[in-house]
Amino acid sequence: MFEGTEFEADQAVIRPGSHLAIFSDGLEDSKAPSGELFGIERLIPSILNGPVTAASIIGTIDEFVLGSEQYDDLTLLLIKRD
């Protein structure tokens, strides 16, 4: 699939009460009608604040873009350890 590319394996501990968010750049690259990007500075607080669900984060982005055309994927994986 990615011929000639090497990947490294690593491990991380997700402590009880913690979240792990893995996302594509399409989330932070989502554009408002003005052309302004959602950006990492909006994405990180939306992940860290309040009850976190994929639907709430995508909803926050949807409110920001106000129906603008989506030109990239919106991929988000959230893992929460209780």
Secondary structure, DSSP 8 states (H G I E B T S, - for coil): --TT-----------TT-EEEEE-HHHHT-B-TTS-B--HHHHHHHHHSSS--HHHHHHHHHHHHTT----S---EEEEE--
